[in-house]
Amino acid sequence: MKISISHLNEMKFEAKTEKSSFIINCPEISPIEYFLSGIISCSATDMVLLPKNQGKTVSNLVIDGEVIRNEDFPKKFNTLHLDYSFDSDADDTAASRYVMASLETYCSTINTIRDSVAISYSITHNGTKIRENEKMISGGGSKIDMGNIESCPS
């Protein structure tokens, strides 16, 4: 993976990837907000594709992310809480497994920060809270094999 950032003017930058490009317009959207958006959208793609692999569907997916950062520099993430809310035609056990497979195995961005950030999550499935403030174990993640998924190319 390769990305190139070019200064355009004032606080605007162009990010060029191997496939496309986009504008980073600070302070409209800060780099840290892009970073958190990338973390969450990585898991969101898993939450669509993992059920699809099993002939199931997810709808009304919303993942809210909230971080607590250092107050002083470096203002790194200390904690990250992800709140998953979605409907599906799977049972609660399978719904939980989709989230865990994303967090533990498939989501590269979450697994990149998991050694330095305390991560927790909650799950609301089909309108019912099935997990509340569960904590991820720090470390290298684990392999939860739910097959290959055709997620966004890295």
C-alpha positions as CSV (number, residue, x, y, z in Angstrom):
1,M,0.0,0.0,0.0
2,K,1.3,3.4,-0.9
3,I,-0.3,6.9,-0.3
4,S,1.1,10.3,-1.2
5,I,0.0,13.5,0.5
6,S,0.5,16.8,-1.3
7,H,-0.1,20.3,0.1
8,L,-2.6,22.2,-2.0
9,N,-3.1,25.5,-0.2
10,E,-3.8,26.8,3.4
11,M,-4.8,23.6,5.3
12,K,-5.9,21.5,2.3
13,F,-4.1,18.4,1.1
14,E,-4.6,15.9,-1.6
15,A,-4.2,12.2,-0.7
16,K,-3.4,10.0,-3.7
17,T,-3.7,6.3,-3.4
18,E,-2.9,3.6,-5.9
19,K,-6.6,3.6,-6.9
20,S,-7.9,7.1,-6.4
21,S,-7.5,10.4,-4.6
22,F,-9.4,12.6,-2.1
23,I,-9.0,16.0,-0.5
24,I,-8.3,16.4,3.2
25,N,-9.7,19.8,4.3
26,C,-8.4,20.7,7.8
27,P,-9.9,21.8,10.1
28,E,-13.3,20.9,8.5
29,I,-12.4,17.3,9.0
30,S,-9.2,16.7,10.9
31,P,-6.7,13.9,10.2
32,I,-7.6,12.2,13.5
33,E,-11.3,12.2,12.4
34,Y,-10.3,10.6,9.1
35,F,-8.3,8.1,11.1
36,L,-11.2,7.2,13.4
37,S,-13.5,7.1,10.3
38,G,-11.1,4.6,8.7
39,I,-11.1,2.4,11.7
40,I,-14.9,2.3,11.9
41,S,-15.5,1.9,8.2
42,C,-13.1,-1.0,8.1
43,S,-15.3,-2.9,10.6
44,A,-18.4,-1.7,8.8
45,T,-17.3,-3.4,5.6
46,D,-16.8,-6.6,7.6
47,M,-20.3,-6.3,9.1
48,V,-21.8,-6.3,5.6
49,L,-19.6,-8.9,4.0
50,L,-19.2,-11.5,6.8
51,P,-23.0,-12.2,6.9
52,K,-23.2,-12.1,3.1
53,N,-20.6,-14.9,3.1
54,Q,-23.1,-17.0,5.1
55,G,-26.2,-16.1,3.0
56,K,-27.4,-13.6,5.6
57,T,-28.0,-9.9,5.3
58,V,-27.4,-6.9,7.6
59,S,-29.5,-3.7,7.4
60,N,-29.7,-0.5,9.3
61,L,-26.0,-0.8,10.3
62,V,-24.7,2.1,12.4
63,I,-21.4,2.0,14.2
64,D,-20.6,4.8,16.6
65,G,-17.1,5.3,17.8
66,E,-16.0,7.3,20.8
67,V,-12.4,7.9,21.8
68,I,-10.7,9.3,24.9
69,R,-7.4,10.9,24.0
70,N,-4.4,12.3,25.9
71,E,-5.1,15.9,26.9
72,D,-1.5,16.8,26.1
73,F,0.8,15.9,23.1
74,P,0.9,13.4,21.8
75,K,-2.9,13.3,21.9
76,K,-3.0,9.6,21.1
77,F,-6.1,7.4,21.6
78,N,-6.3,5.9,25.1
79,T,-9.6,4.2,24.8
80,L,-12.0,3.4,21.9
81,H,-15.6,2.3,22.4
82,L,-17.5,1.0,19.4
83,D,-21.3,0.7,19.5
84,Y,-22.7,-1.6,16.9
85,S,-26.4,-1.4,16.0
86,F,-27.9,-3.4,13.2
87,D,-30.7,-5.7,12.1
88,S,-30.1,-9.0,10.5
89,D,-31.8,-12.3,9.7
90,A,-29.2,-14.1,11.8
91,D,-29.6,-15.1,15.5
92,D,-27.9,-13.2,18.3
93,T,-25.0,-15.7,18.5
94,A,-24.2,-15.3,14.8
95,A,-24.6,-11.5,15.1
96,S,-22.1,-11.4,18.0
97,R,-19.8,-13.6,16.0
98,Y,-19.8,-11.2,13.1
99,V,-18.7,-8.3,15.4
100,M,-16.0,-10.5,17.1
101,A,-14.7,-11.8,13.8
102,S,-14.3,-8.2,12.6
103,L,-12.6,-7.1,15.8
104,E,-10.4,-10.1,16.3
105,T,-9.5,-11.1,12.8
106,Y,-10.7,-9.2,9.7
107,C,-10.4,-5.5,10.5
108,S,-6.8,-4.5,9.9
109,T,-7.1,-1.0,11.3
110,I,-8.5,-2.2,14.7
111,N,-5.8,-4.9,14.9
112,T,-3.2,-2.3,14.1
113,I,-4.1,-0.2,17.2
114,R,-5.2,-2.9,19.6
115,D,-1.8,-3.1,21.4
116,S,-1.9,0.5,22.4
117,V,-5.6,1.4,22.8
118,A,-8.1,-0.1,25.3
119,I,-11.0,-1.2,23.0
120,S,-14.5,-2.0,24.1
121,Y,-17.8,-2.6,22.3
122,S,-21.5,-2.9,22.6
123,I,-24.0,-4.6,20.3
124,T,-27.6,-3.9,19.6
125,H,-29.1,-6.5,17.3
126,N,-32.6,-6.3,16.0
127,G,-33.4,-3.7,18.6
128,T,-32.1,-5.6,21.6
129,K,-28.9,-4.9,23.4
130,I,-27.0,-8.2,23.4
131,R,-23.6,-7.0,24.5
132,E,-22.8,-4.0,26.8
133,N,-19.3,-2.5,27.3
134,E,-17.4,-5.8,26.5
135,K,-13.7,-5.3,26.6
136,M,-11.3,-6.6,23.9
137,I,-8.2,-8.3,25.1
138,S,-5.1,-6.4,24.0
139,G,-2.6,-8.3,21.9
140,G,-2.4,-9.7,18.5
141,G,-5.9,-10.8,18.0
142,S,-7.0,-14.2,17.1
143,K,-8.1,-16.1,14.0
144,I,-11.8,-16.4,13.8
145,D,-12.2,-18.1,10.4
146,M,-15.5,-17.1,8.7
147,G,-14.0,-17.6,5.2
148,N,-12.5,-15.2,2.8
149,I,-14.3,-11.9,2.3
150,E,-14.1,-9.5,-0.6
151,S,-13.7,-6.5,1.6
152,C,-12.3,-3.1,0.4
153,P,-8.9,-3.8,-1.1
154,S,-6.1,-2.7,1.2
